[in-house]
């Protein structure tokens, strides 16, 4: 992955998170964060 692709991907993700926060509040981001940690724990189990 080039630096330019990584930069645009980061901008896209942060923009999506800001839009979600502005429209729906913090509940969705908190839910997705918890699910991300569950996924990482599950992946570490299979390592």
N, C-alpha and C positions, 0 to 999 in steps of 0.2 A: 504494500500500500504506500503510495507516495504521500508526501506531506500535504500536498494540495487536496487530495481526496480525504485525508484524515481531518483536515481543517473544515472542509465543507460538511463532512459527516457530523463533526462536533457542533457546528453552527446549526445544522438541521435538527439535531437532537435537543440542543438547548432551546431553540425556538419552539419546538413542539412542546417541551416541558413548560415553557413560559405561557404558551397559549392554553395549555391544559389548566395551569394554575389560575390564569385570568378568567377562564370560563367556568371551571368546575370547583375550584378550591384545591386544597392539599390532600384530600382523601384518596384520590386516584394515584398520586405520586407515592404516597405512603404505602398503599396496597401493592403497587408495582415494585417498590423497594423491598418489601417483605418477600414477595414471590421471587425476586432476583436472588436474595440470600438463600431461600429454600432451594432454588435451582443450583446455586453454587455448592451448597452442602451436599446435594444429591450427586452432583458431578464429582465431588471430592471422594465420595464413597466408592465410586466406580473406578477411581484412579489406581 
